[in-house]
């Protein structure tokens, strides 16, 4: 899975994050049968999220990692914040 983590981190750089955390959540899904890739949680803090709704932020993240779904990523949990939101 480390190759996928690296690719996720690289793809998310297009959002110019000031903070980025990518967690492999596969251990929480042991015994969960699914096709394709793993389960991940991303926390992305970017000034590009300013003036964007939550739905728009998620679309931006999915656009950045879309080529990894559904083969490398089966499920993606997204936490998307502006720098101001994350500092509180």
Residue pairs with C-beta under 8 A, 6 or more apart in sequence:
1 24
1 26
1 38
4 24
4 37
4 38
4 40
4 68
4 72
4 73
5 22
5 24
5 40
7 68
7 72
8 22
8 40
8 42
8 65
8 68
8 73
9 20
9 22
11 64
11 65
11 67
11 68
12 20
12 22
12 42
12 44
12 61
12 64
12 65
13 20
14 64
15 44
15 46
15 48
15 49
15 60
15 61
15 64
16 46
16 47
16 48
17 44
17 45
17 46
18 45
18 46
18 47
18 83
18 86
19 43
19 44
19 45
19 83
19 86
20 42
20 43
20 44
20 45
21 42
21 43
22 40
22 41
22 42
23 40
23 41
23 42
24 38
24 39
24 40
25 38
25 39
25 40
25 41
25 75
25 77
26 38
26 39
28 39
29 39
29 75
34 74
34 75
35 70
35 74
36 69
36 70
36 71
36 72
36 73
36 74
37 68
37 69
37 70
37 71
37 72
37 73
37 74
38 72
38 73
38 74
38 75
39 74
39 75
39 76
39 77
40 73
40 75
40 76
40 77
41 76
41 77
41 78
41 79
42 61
42 76
42 77
42 78
42 79
43 79
43 81
44 61
44 78
44 79
44 80
44 81
45 81
45 82
45 83
45 85
45 86
46 80
46 81
46 82
46 83
47 82
47 83
48 60
49 57
49 60
49 80
49 81
49 82
50 82
50 84
52 60
54 80
57 78
57 80
58 78
58 80
60 80
61 76
61 78
61 80
62 69
62 76
65 73
65 76
69 76
